[in-house]
Amino acid sequence: MSSAHFDQKMDPEEKAHASHPLAARIAWVAAWAWAIVAGGGGFMLLVTRGPLPLTNGWFAMFSGMAGCPLTATLSEKWLGIRLSGRTRIAAAVLFFIAGRIALLIGSRVPWLSR
């Protein structure tokens, strides 16, 4: 199989992994660290403080889940939807920002706070 033929079958993310293996490994470790710290921390807040107000860990937990490599693997396996690393990072950042905004306006909106 020629090199050109092999390159045509690879998608852009696979090419990035092949050309920068160290960067891909660092990104994978960072994604798992974010999943454990943000997702696990958000879940522990929900367990210890309860589900209300909505700022009690929901946004952190969903941010961790969005950034987790396991989420991408399971969505591709079960749903047939391939989530790129950029998509996962964007979703994790959006959940994080939404949580920060919820904290800022939480005291002003009755249903966000107790």
Secondary structure, DSSP 8 states (H G I E B T S, - for coil): --HHHHHHHS-HHHHHHHH-HHHHHHHHHHHHHHIIIIIHHHHHHHHHH-S-STTTTHHHHHHHHHH-HHHHHHIIIII-----HHHHHHHHHHHHHHHHHHHHHTTTSGGG--
